[in-house]
Amino acid sequence: MRNTGDRLKECRIMKGLSRGEMSEMLNVSTDYLARLETGTQPVTYRIIEKVAKLEGWNSDYILHGIDNNNPFSELHTLCPDFRKKVFIRNLLCLFDSMLQFGYKKERVVAYYHRMILEIVNGMELDVPDNVRTGYTLTEIRRIHDMNKKDMANVLGISERSYCTLENGLSRPDIKILQIVYDMYGFNVQYFLTRNPLDCEAVNNIYRCFDEPLRDFIMRRIRDDYDEIIIMKGRTYGRDI
């Protein structure tokens, strides 16, 4: 089974970089990078942060083995900066209004509605970089209606250790990040950017709609693109 170190090495080789060149980019020693790639030294959150800042590198692939892609990313990229949040909010609200057509189980609809609500509300907050990871953990905990003790048990750590994570006083190791992804679909790229389009849990809502519904959503977003970007925009479905 391939691990994080294997994928880090694979990406380095695909980029045509030597260990020396890569170690300079990450500001670590060549020996340290070699230990990361061979698995004798665990990859840390700090390393993942540095990798994510490198143009063309996929931190989600290195940590989770996934190629995160979103069909709406191109439209989002074309948005002027002052309209990017409007675009994302309208897209999530459209997802929300389509839940009742895409999912038969009321429990699933309620869960995804709660997820969208928390993420949309979180978009309105200017979360400082030093507490970004902690706030994302808080967001996930609220979505699943858990207290801090419950969340600590899920992650296999003490409640005190979890509180330091949520308060931004420490960084999660990759084992914790992998548990969060495996159980809830919240990937490291979302932790780093807080952009809902980077969140696998959100993307999975769209992927699990049937093809006609996905086509309808895509047409609706494309048809209304100019209004969403240039005009005030509109909120679809329930007022969330």
LOVO-643874 format. One record per residue: residue number from 0; x negated, y, z negated of N, C-alpha, C in turn; residue in one letter. Coordinates in nm, 2 decimals. Layout:
REM residues N
[NUM,[X,Y,Z],[X,Y,Z],[X,Y,Z],'A'] ...
END
This chain:
REM residues 240
[0,[-0.08,-0.12,0.00],[0.00,0.00,0.00],[-0.09,0.13,0.00],'M'] [1,[-0.06,0.22,0.09],[-0.14,0.34,0.10],[-0.11,0.44,-0.01],'R'] [2,[-0.21,0.50,-0.06],[-0.19,0.60,-0.17],[-0.22,0.74,-0.12],'N'] [3,[-0.21,0.83,-0.22],[-0.23,0.97,-0.19],[-0.37,1.00,-0.14],'T'] [4,[-0.47,0.93,-0.20],[-0.61,0.95,-0.15],[-0.63,0.91,-0.01],'G'] [5,[-0.56,0.79,0.03],[-0.57,0.74,0.17],[-0.51,0.85,0.27],'D'] [6,[-0.40,0.90,0.23],[-0.33,1.00,0.32],[-0.41,1.13,0.33],'R'] [7,[-0.47,1.17,0.22],[-0.56,1.29,0.22],[-0.67,1.27,0.32],'L'] [8,[-0.74,1.15,0.31],[-0.85,1.12,0.40],[-0.80,1.11,0.54],'K'] [9,[-0.68,1.05,0.56],[-0.63,1.04,0.70],[-0.61,1.18,0.76],'E'] [10,[-0.55,1.27,0.68],[-0.53,1.40,0.74],[-0.66,1.48,0.76],'C'] [11,[-0.76,1.46,0.68],[-0.89,1.52,0.70],[-0.95,1.47,0.83],'R'] [12,[-0.94,1.34,0.85],[-1.00,1.28,0.98],[-0.93,1.33,1.10],'I'] [13,[-0.79,1.34,1.09],[-0.71,1.38,1.20],[-0.74,1.53,1.24],'M'] [14,[-0.78,1.61,1.14],[-0.82,1.75,1.16],[-0.96,1.76,1.21],'K'] [15,[-1.04,1.65,1.21],[-1.17,1.65,1.26],[-1.27,1.72,1.17],'G'] [16,[-1.24,1.70,1.04],[-1.32,1.77,0.93],[-1.41,1.67,0.86],'L'] [17,[-1.53,1.71,0.83],[-1.62,1.62,0.75],[-1.58,1.65,0.60],'S'] [18,[-1.63,1.56,0.51],[-1.60,1.58,0.37],[-1.66,1.71,0.32],'R'] [19,[-1.77,1.75,0.37],[-1.83,1.87,0.33],[-1.75,1.99,0.37],'G'] [20,[-1.69,1.99,0.49],[-1.61,2.10,0.54],[-1.48,2.11,0.46],'E'] [21,[-1.42,1.99,0.43],[-1.29,1.98,0.36],[-1.32,2.03,0.21],'M'] [22,[-1.43,1.99,0.15],[-1.45,2.03,0.02],[-1.47,2.18,0.00],'S'] [23,[-1.53,2.24,0.10],[-1.54,2.39,0.10],[-1.40,2.45,0.11],'E'] [24,[-1.32,2.40,0.19],[-1.18,2.45,0.21],[-1.10,2.44,0.08],'M'] [25,[-1.13,2.33,0.00],[-1.05,2.31,-0.13],[-1.13,2.37,-0.24],'L'] [26,[-1.25,2.42,-0.22],[-1.34,2.47,-0.33],[-1.37,2.37,-0.43],'N'] [27,[-1.40,2.25,-0.39],[-1.44,2.14,-0.48],[-1.57,2.08,-0.42],'V'] [28,[-1.64,2.00,-0.50],[-1.76,1.93,-0.46],[-1.73,1.82,-0.36],'S'] [29,[-1.83,1.78,-0.28],[-1.81,1.67,-0.19],[-1.79,1.54,-0.26],'T'] [30,[-1.86,1.52,-0.37],[-1.84,1.40,-0.46],[-1.70,1.39,-0.51],'D'] [31,[-1.65,1.51,-0.56],[-1.51,1.51,-0.61],[-1.41,1.47,-0.51],'Y'] [32,[-1.43,1.53,-0.38],[-1.34,1.49,-0.27],[-1.35,1.34,-0.24],'L'] [33,[-1.47,1.29,-0.24],[-1.49,1.15,-0.22],[-1.41,1.06,-0.32],'A'] [34,[-1.42,1.10,-0.45],[-1.34,1.03,-0.55],[-1.19,1.04,-0.53],'R'] [35,[-1.14,1.15,-0.48],[-1.00,1.17,-0.45],[-0.96,1.07,-0.34],'L'] [36,[-1.04,1.07,-0.24],[-1.00,0.99,-0.12],[-1.01,0.84,-0.15],'E'] [37,[-1.10,0.80,-0.24],[-1.11,0.66,-0.27],[-1.02,0.61,-0.38],'T'] [38,[-0.96,0.71,-0.45],[-0.86,0.67,-0.55],[-0.93,0.66,-0.69],'G'] [39,[-1.06,0.68,-0.70],[-1.12,0.68,-0.83],[-1.09,0.80,-0.92],'T'] [40,[-1.05,0.91,-0.85],[-1.00,1.03,-0.92],[-0.86,1.06,-0.87],'Q'] [41,[-0.77,1.08,-0.96],[-0.63,1.11,-0.91],[-0.62,1.25,-0.85],'P'] [42,[-0.54,1.26,-0.75],[-0.52,1.39,-0.69],[-0.43,1.47,-0.79],'V'] [43,[-0.47,1.60,-0.81],[-0.40,1.68,-0.90],[-0.30,1.78,-0.83],'T'] [44,[-0.21,1.84,-0.91],[-0.12,1.94,-0.86],[-0.19,2.05,-0.80],'Y'] [45,[-0.31,2.09,-0.86],[-0.39,2.20,-0.81],[-0.44,2.17,-0.67],'R'] [46,[-0.48,2.05,-0.65],[-0.53,2.01,-0.52],[-0.41,2.02,-0.41],'I'] [47,[-0.30,1.97,-0.45],[-0.18,1.97,-0.36],[-0.15,2.12,-0.33],'I'] [48,[-0.15,2.21,-0.43],[-0.13,2.35,-0.41],[-0.22,2.40,-0.30],'E'] [49,[-0.35,2.37,-0.32],[-0.45,2.42,-0.22],[-0.43,2.37,-0.08],'K'] [50,[-0.39,2.24,-0.07],[-0.37,2.18,0.06],[-0.25,2.24,0.12],'V'] [51,[-0.14,2.28,0.05],[-0.02,2.34,0.10],[-0.05,2.47,0.16],'A'] [52,[-0.16,2.54,0.11],[-0.19,2.67,0.17],[-0.27,2.67,0.30],'K'] [53,[-0.32,2.55,0.33],[-0.39,2.53,0.46],[-0.30,2.52,0.57],'L'] [54,[-0.32,2.60,0.68],[-0.23,2.60,0.79],[-0.23,2.47,0.86],'E'] [55,[-0.11,2.42,0.88],[-0.09,2.29,0.96],[-0.10,2.17,0.87],'G'] [56,[-0.12,2.18,0.74],[-0.13,2.06,0.65],[0.01,2.04,0.59],'W'] [57,[0.04,1.91,0.57],[0.17,1.87,0.52],[0.15,1.81,0.38],'N'] [58,[0.18,1.88,0.27],[0.16,1.84,0.14],[0.26,1.73,0.10],'S'] [59,[0.38,1.73,0.16],[0.47,1.62,0.14],[0.43,1.49,0.19],'D'] [60,[0.36,1.49,0.31],[0.31,1.37,0.36],[0.20,1.31,0.27],'Y'] [61,[0.11,1.40,0.23],[-0.01,1.35,0.15],[0.04,1.30,0.01],'I'] [62,[0.14,1.36,-0.05],[0.19,1.31,-0.18],[0.29,1.20,-0.17],'L'] [63,[0.39,1.22,-0.08],[0.51,1.13,-0.08],[0.51,1.04,0.04],'H'] [64,[0.43,1.07,0.14],[0.43,0.99,0.26],[0.55,1.02,0.36],'G'] [65,[0.60,1.14,0.35],[0.71,1.18,0.43],[0.68,1.30,0.52],'I'] [66,[0.74,1.30,0.64],[0.72,1.41,0.73],[0.85,1.50,0.72],'D'] [67,[0.84,1.60,0.63],[0.96,1.68,0.61],[0.99,1.77,0.73],'N'] [68,[1.10,1.75,0.79],[1.14,1.84,0.90],[1.29,1.88,0.88],'N'] [69,[1.32,2.00,0.92],[1.46,2.05,0.91],[1.50,2.11,1.04],'N'] [70,[1.61,2.07,1.10],[1.65,2.12,1.23],[1.68,2.27,1.24],'P'] [71,[1.69,2.33,1.12],[1.73,2.47,1.11],[1.61,2.56,1.08],'F'] [72,[1.49,2.50,1.07],[1.37,2.57,1.04],[1.33,2.67,1.15],'S'] [73,[1.35,2.64,1.27],[1.32,2.73,1.38],[1.40,2.86,1.38],'E'] [74,[1.53,2.84,1.35],[1.62,2.96,1.34],[1.58,3.04,1.22],'L'] [75,[1.54,2.98,1.11],[1.50,3.05,0.99],[1.37,3.13,1.02],'H'] [76,[1.28,3.07,1.09],[1.15,3.13,1.12],[1.18,3.26,1.20],'T'] [77,[1.28,3.26,1.29],[1.31,3.37,1.38],[1.38,3.48,1.30],'L'] [78,[1.43,3.46,1.19],[1.50,3.56,1.11],[1.40,3.67,1.06],'C'] [79,[1.44,3.79,1.07],[1.36,3.89,1.00],[1.36,3.86,0.85],'P'] [80,[1.25,3.90,0.78],[1.24,3.87,0.64],[1.35,3.91,0.55],'D'] [81,[1.41,4.02,0.58],[1.52,4.07,0.50],[1.65,3.99,0.52],'F'] [82,[1.66,3.90,0.62],[1.78,3.82,0.64],[1.75,3.67,0.62],'R'] [83,[1.64,3.63,0.58],[1.61,3.49,0.56],[1.70,3.43,0.45],'K'] [84,[1.71,3.50,0.34],[1.80,3.44,0.23],[1.94,3.44,0.28],'K'] [85,[1.99,3.53,0.36],[2.12,3.53,0.40],[2.15,3.41,0.49],'V'] [86,[2.05,3.38,0.58],[2.06,3.26,0.66],[2.07,3.14,0.58],'F'] [87,[1.99,3.12,0.48],[1.98,3.00,0.40],[2.11,2.99,0.32],'I'] [88,[2.16,3.10,0.26],[2.28,3.09,0.18],[2.40,3.05,0.26],'R'] [89,[2.41,3.11,0.38],[2.52,3.08,0.47],[2.52,2.93,0.51],'N'] [90,[2.40,2.88,0.54],[2.38,2.74,0.58],[2.43,2.65,0.47],'L'] [91,[2.38,2.68,0.35],[2.42,2.59,0.23],[2.57,2.60,0.20],'L'] [92,[2.62,2.72,0.22],[2.77,2.73,0.20],[2.85,2.65,0.31],'C'] [93,[2.79,2.65,0.43],[2.86,2.57,0.53],[2.85,2.42,0.50],'L'] [94,[2.73,2.38,0.45],[2.72,2.24,0.40],[2.82,2.21,0.30],'F'] [95,[2.84,2.30,0.20],[2.93,2.29,0.09],[3.07,2.27,0.14],'D'] [96,[3.11,2.35,0.24],[3.25,2.34,0.29],[3.28,2.22,0.37],'S'] [97,[3.17,2.15,0.42],[3.18,2.03,0.50],[3.18,1.90,0.41],'M'] [98,[3.14,1.92,0.28],[3.13,1.80,0.20],[3.25,1.71,0.20],'L'] [99,[3.37,1.77,0.19],[3.49,1.69,0.18],[3.52,1.61,0.31],'Q'] [100,[3.46,1.66,0.42],[3.48,1.58,0.55],[3.37,1.48,0.57],'F'] [101,[3.25,1.50,0.50],[3.14,1.41,0.52],[3.13,1.30,0.42],'G'] [102,[3.19,1.31,0.31],[3.18,1.21,0.20],[3.31,1.17,0.15],'Y'] [103,[3.33,1.04,0.13],[3.46,0.99,0.08],[3.48,0.99,-0.07],'K'] [104,[3.36,0.97,-0.14],[3.37,0.96,-0.28],[3.37,1.10,-0.35],'K'] [105,[3.47,1.13,-0.43],[3.48,1.26,-0.50],[3.36,1.28,-0.59],'E'] [106,[3.30,1.18,-0.65],[3.19,1.19,-0.73],[3.07,1.24,-0.66],'R'] [107,[3.05,1.19,-0.53],[2.94,1.24,-0.45],[2.96,1.38,-0.41],'V'] [108,[3.08,1.42,-0.37],[3.11,1.56,-0.33],[3.08,1.65,-0.45],'V'] [109,[3.13,1.61,-0.57],[3.10,1.70,-0.68],[2.96,1.71,-0.71],'A'] [110,[2.88,1.61,-0.70],[2.73,1.61,-0.72],[2.67,1.71,-0.62],'Y'] [111,[2.69,1.69,-0.50],[2.63,1.78,-0.40],[2.68,1.92,-0.41],'Y'] [112,[2.80,1.94,-0.45],[2.85,2.08,-0.47],[2.77,2.14,-0.59],'H'] [113,[2.75,2.07,-0.69],[2.67,2.12,-0.81],[2.53,2.15,-0.77],'R'] [114,[2.47,2.06,-0.68],[2.33,2.08,-0.63],[2.32,2.21,-0.56],'M'] [115,[2.42,2.23,-0.46],[2.42,2.35,-0.38],[2.44,2.48,-0.46],'I'] [116,[2.53,2.47,-0.56],[2.55,2.58,-0.65],[2.42,2.62,-0.73],'L'] [117,[2.36,2.52,-0.79],[2.23,2.55,-0.86],[2.13,2.61,-0.77],'E'] [118,[2.11,2.56,-0.65],[2.00,2.60,-0.56],[2.04,2.74,-0.51],'I'] [119,[2.16,2.77,-0.47],[2.20,2.90,-0.43],[2.18,3.01,-0.54],'V'] [120,[2.22,2.97,-0.66],[2.20,3.06,-0.77],[2.05,3.09,-0.80],'N'] [121,[1.97,2.98,-0.79],[1.83,2.99,-0.81],[1.76,3.08,-0.70],'G'] [122,[1.82,3.09,-0.58],[1.76,3.17,-0.48],[1.77,3.32,-0.51],'M'] [123,[1.86,3.36,-0.60],[1.88,3.50,-0.63],[1.78,3.54,-0.74],'E'] [124,[1.71,3.45,-0.80],[1.61,3.48,-0.90],[1.47,3.50,-0.84],'L'] [125,[1.40,3.60,-0.89],[1.26,3.62,-0.85],[1.18,3.54,-0.95],'D'] [126,[1.15,3.42,-0.92],[1.08,3.33,-1.01],[0.93,3.35,-1.00],'V'] [127,[0.86,3.39,-1.10],[0.71,3.41,-1.09],[0.64,3.28,-1.06],'P'] [128,[0.53,3.29,-1.00],[0.45,3.18,-0.95],[0.42,3.08,-1.07],'D'] [129,[0.39,3.14,-1.19],[0.34,3.06,-1.30],[0.45,2.98,-1.36],'N'] [130,[0.58,3.01,-1.34],[0.69,2.93,-1.39],[0.77,2.87,-1.28],'V'] [131,[0.72,2.87,-1.16],[0.80,2.82,-1.04],[0.83,2.67,-1.06],'R'] [132,[0.72,2.60,-1.10],[0.74,2.45,-1.11],[0.83,2.42,-1.23],'T'] [133,[0.82,2.49,-1.34],[0.90,2.47,-1.45],[1.05,2.50,-1.42],'G'] [134,[1.07,2.61,-1.35],[1.21,2.64,-1.32],[1.27,2.54,-1.23],'Y'] [135,[1.20,2.48,-1.14],[1.25,2.38,-1.05],[1.29,2.26,-1.13],'T'] [136,[1.21,2.22,-1.23],[1.25,2.11,-1.32],[1.38,2.14,-1.39],'L'] [137,[1.39,2.27,-1.44],[1.51,2.31,-1.51],[1.63,2.29,-1.41],'T'] [138,[1.61,2.34,-1.29],[1.72,2.33,-1.19],[1.76,2.18,-1.17],'E'] [139,[1.67,2.09,-1.15],[1.70,1.95,-1.13],[1.77,1.90,-1.25],'I'] [140,[1.73,1.93,-1.37],[1.79,1.88,-1.50],[1.93,1.93,-1.50],'R'] [141,[1.96,2.05,-1.47],[2.10,2.10,-1.47],[2.19,2.04,-1.37],'R'] [142,[2.13,2.01,-1.25],[2.21,1.94,-1.14],[2.26,1.81,-1.19],'I'] [143,[2.17,1.74,-1.27],[2.20,1.61,-1.32],[2.26,1.61,-1.46],'H'] [144,[2.29,1.73,-1.51],[2.36,1.75,-1.64],[2.29,1.67,-1.75],'D'] [145,[2.16,1.69,-1.76],[2.08,1.63,-1.86],[2.02,1.73,-1.95],'M'] [146,[2.00,1.69,-2.08],[1.92,1.77,-2.17],[1.77,1.75,-2.16],'N'] [147,[1.69,1.82,-2.23],[1.55,1.81,-2.21],[1.50,1.67,-2.26],'K'] [148,[1.56,1.62,-2.36],[1.52,1.49,-2.41],[1.55,1.38,-2.31],'K'] [149,[1.66,1.39,-2.24],[1.70,1.29,-2.14],[1.60,1.30,-2.02],'D'] [150,[1.57,1.42,-1.98],[1.48,1.44,-1.87],[1.34,1.39,-1.90],'M'] [151,[1.29,1.41,-2.03],[1.16,1.36,-2.07],[1.16,1.21,-2.07],'A'] [152,[1.27,1.15,-2.11],[1.27,1.00,-2.10],[1.26,0.95,-1.96],'N'] [153,[1.33,1.02,-1.87],[1.32,0.98,-1.73],[1.18,0.98,-1.67],'V'] [154,[1.11,1.09,-1.71],[0.97,1.11,-1.67],[0.87,1.03,-1.74],'L'] [155,[0.91,0.97,-1.85],[0.82,0.89,-1.93],[0.72,0.97,-2.01],'G'] [156,[0.76,1.09,-2.06],[0.68,1.17,-2.14],[0.75,1.22,-2.27],'I'] [157,[0.69,1.28,-2.36],[0.75,1.33,-2.48],[0.83,1.45,-2.45],'S'] [158,[0.93,1.48,-2.54],[1.01,1.60,-2.52],[0.93,1.72,-2.53],'E'] [159,[0.83,1.72,-2.62],[0.74,1.84,-2.63],[0.66,1.86,-2.50],'R'] [160,[0.61,1.75,-2.44],[0.53,1.77,-2.32],[0.62,1.82,-2.21],'S'] [161,[0.75,1.77,-2.21],[0.84,1.82,-2.10],[0.86,1.97,-2.12],'Y'] [162,[0.88,2.01,-2.24],[0.91,2.15,-2.27],[0.80,2.24,-2.22],'C'] [163,[0.67,2.20,-2.23],[0.56,2.27,-2.18],[0.56,2.28,-2.03],'T'] [164,[0.61,2.18,-1.97],[0.62,2.18,-1.82],[0.73,2.28,-1.78],'L'] [165,[0.85,2.27,-1.84],[0.96,2.35,-1.81],[0.93,2.50,-1.84],'E'] [166,[0.85,2.53,-1.94],[0.82,2.67,-1.97],[0.70,2.72,-1.89],'N'] [167,[0.65,2.64,-1.80],[0.54,2.69,-1.72],[0.41,2.69,-1.79],'G'] [168,[0.39,2.62,-1.91],[0.27,2.62,-1.98],[0.17,2.52,-1.93],'L'] [169,[0.22,2.42,-1.85],[0.13,2.32,-1.80],[0.19,2.28,-1.66],'S'] [170,[0.11,2.21,-1.58],[0.15,2.16,-1.45],[0.18,2.01,-1.45],'R'] [171,[0.27,1.97,-1.38],[0.30,1.82,-1.37],[0.19,1.75,-1.30],'P'] [172,[0.16,1.62,-1.34],[0.07,1.55,-1.26],[0.15,1.48,-1.14],'D'] [173,[0.07,1.42,-1.05],[0.14,1.37,-0.93],[0.23,1.25,-0.96],'I'] [174,[0.21,1.18,-1.07],[0.30,1.07,-1.11],[0.43,1.13,-1.14],'K'] [175,[0.44,1.24,-1.21],[0.57,1.30,-1.25],[0.64,1.35,-1.12],'I'] [176,[0.56,1.42,-1.03],[0.62,1.47,-0.91],[0.67,1.35,-0.82],'L'] [177,[0.61,1.24,-0.83],[0.65,1.13,-0.75],[0.78,1.07,-0.81],'Q'] [178,[0.79,1.06,-0.94],[0.91,1.01,-1.00],[1.03,1.10,-0.97],'I'] [179,[1.01,1.24,-0.97],[1.11,1.33,-0.94],[1.16,1.31,-0.80],'V'] [180,[1.06,1.29,-0.71],[1.10,1.27,-0.57],[1.17,1.14,-0.55],'Y'] [181,[1.12,1.03,-0.60],[1.18,0.90,-0.59],[1.32,0.89,-0.64],'D'] [182,[1.35,0.96,-0.75],[1.48,0.95,-0.82],[1.58,1.05,-0.77],'M'] [183,[1.53,1.17,-0.74],[1.62,1.28,-0.71],[1.60,1.35,-0.57],'Y'] [184,[1.50,1.31,-0.50],[1.47,1.37,-0.37],[1.42,1.51,-0.36],'G'] [185,[1.37,1.55,-0.48],[1.31,1.69,-0.48],[1.15,1.67,-0.46],'F'] [186,[1.11,1.72,-0.35],[0.97,1.69,-0.31],[0.88,1.81,-0.35],'N'] [187,[0.75,1.78,-0.34],[0.65,1.88,-0.39],[0.65,2.01,-0.31],'V'] [188,[0.68,2.01,-0.18],[0.69,2.13,-0.10],[0.79,2.22,-0.15],'Q'] [189,[0.91,2.17,-0.20],[1.01,2.26,-0.26],[0.96,2.32,-0.39],'Y'] [190,[0.89,2.24,-0.47],[0.83,2.29,-0.59],[0.74,2.41,-0.56],'F'] [191,[0.67,2.40,-0.45],[0.57,2.50,-0.42],[0.63,2.63,-0.35],'L'] [192,[0.73,2.61,-0.27],[0.79,2.72,-0.20],[0.92,2.77,-0.25],'T'] [193,[1.00,2.69,-0.32],[1.13,2.72,-0.36],[1.22,2.76,-0.24],'R'] [194,[1.19,2.71,-0.12],[1.27,2.73,0.00],[1.36,2.61,0.01],'N'] [195,[1.49,2.63,0.00],[1.58,2.51,0.02],[1.57,2.43,0.15],'P'] [196,[1.52,2.50,0.25],[1.50,2.42,0.38],[1.38,2.32,0.37],'L'] [197,[1.30,2.34,0.27],[1.19,2.25,0.24],[1.23,2.13,0.15],'D'] [198,[1.35,2.14,0.10],[1.39,2.04,0.00],[1.46,1.92,0.06],'C'] [199,[1.40,1.80,0.04],[1.45,1.68,0.09],[1.59,1.65,0.04],'E'] [200,[1.62,1.68,-0.08],[1.75,1.65,-0.14],[1.86,1.73,-0.06],'A'] [201,[1.83,1.85,-0.02],[1.92,1.93,0.06],[1.93,1.88,0.20],'V'] [202,[1.81,1.85,0.26],[1.81,1.79,0.39],[1.89,1.66,0.40],'N'] [203,[1.89,1.58,0.30],[1.96,1.45,0.30],[2.11,1.47,0.30],'N'] [204,[2.16,1.59,0.25],[2.30,1.62,0.26],[2.34,1.62,0.41],'I'] [205,[2.26,1.69,0.49],[2.29,1.71,0.63],[2.27,1.57,0.71],'Y'] [206,[2.16,1.50,0.67],[2.13,1.38,0.74],[2.24,1.27,0.72],'R'] [207,[2.31,1.28,0.61],[2.41,1.17,0.58],[2.54,1.21,0.63],'C'] [208,[2.56,1.33,0.69],[2.68,1.36,0.76],[2.68,1.27,0.89],'F'] [209,[2.80,1.23,0.94],[2.80,1.16,1.07],[2.76,1.25,1.18],'D'] [210,[2.73,1.19,1.30],[2.68,1.27,1.41],[2.77,1.38,1.46],'E'] [211,[2.90,1.36,1.47],[2.99,1.47,1.51],[2.99,1.58,1.42],'P'] [212,[2.98,1.55,1.29],[2.98,1.66,1.19],[2.85,1.74,1.19],'L'] [213,[2.74,1.67,1.21],[2.61,1.74,1.22],[2.61,1.83,1.35],'R'] [214,[2.67,1.78,1.46],[2.67,1.86,1.58],[2.76,1.98,1.56],'D'] [215,[2.87,1.97,1.49],[2.96,2.08,1.46],[2.88,2.18,1.38],'F'] [216,[2.81,2.14,1.27],[2.74,2.23,1.19],[2.63,2.31,1.27],'I'] [217,[2.56,2.23,1.35],[2.46,2.30,1.43],[2.52,2.40,1.53],'M'] [218,[2.63,2.37,1.59],[2.69,2.46,1.68],[2.74,2.58,1.61],'R'] [219,[2.80,2.56,1.49],[2.85,2.67,1.41],[2.74,2.77,1.37],'R'] [220,[2.63,2.71,1.33],[2.52,2.80,1.29],[2.46,2.87,1.41],'I'] [221,[2.45,2.80,1.52],[2.39,2.87,1.64],[2.49,2.98,1.70],'R'] [222,[2.62,2.95,1.70],[2.72,3.04,1.75],[2.72,3.17,1.66],'D'] [223,[2.71,3.15,1.53],[2.72,3.26,1.44],[2.58,3.32,1.40],'D'] [224,[2.48,3.28,1.47],[2.34,3.32,1.43],[2.33,3.48,1.43],'Y'] [225,[2.38,3.54,1.54],[2.36,3.68,1.55],[2.44,3.75,1.44],'D'] [226,[2.56,3.70,1.41],[2.63,3.77,1.30],[2.57,3.75,1.17],'E'] [227,[2.51,3.63,1.14],[2.45,3.60,1.02],[2.32,3.69,1.00],'I'] [228,[2.25,3.71,1.10],[2.12,3.78,1.09],[2.14,3.93,1.10],'I'] [229,[2.22,3.97,1.20],[2.23,4.12,1.22],[2.34,4.18,1.14],'I'] [230,[2.45,4.11,1.12],[2.56,4.17,1.05],[2.55,4.13,0.90],'M'] [231,[2.65,4.15,0.82],[2.64,4.12,0.68],[2.64,3.97,0.66],'K'] [232,[2.69,3.89,0.75],[2.70,3.75,0.73],[2.83,3.72,0.66],'G'] [233,[2.86,3.59,0.65],[2.98,3.55,0.58],[2.96,3.43,0.50],'R'] [234,[3.04,3.40,0.40],[3.03,3.28,0.32],[3.13,3.18,0.36],'T'] [235,[3.09,3.06,0.40],[3.18,2.96,0.44],[3.24,2.88,0.32],'Y'] [236,[3.36,2.84,0.33],[3.42,2.75,0.23],[3.44,2.81,0.10],'G'] [237,[3.41,2.73,-0.01],[3.43,2.78,-0.14],[3.33,2.89,-0.17],'R'] [238,[3.37,2.98,-0.26],[3.29,3.09,-0.30],[3.19,3.04,-0.41],'D'] [239,[3.07,3.01,-0.36],[2.97,2.95,-0.46],[2.86,3.05,-0.49],'I'] 
END
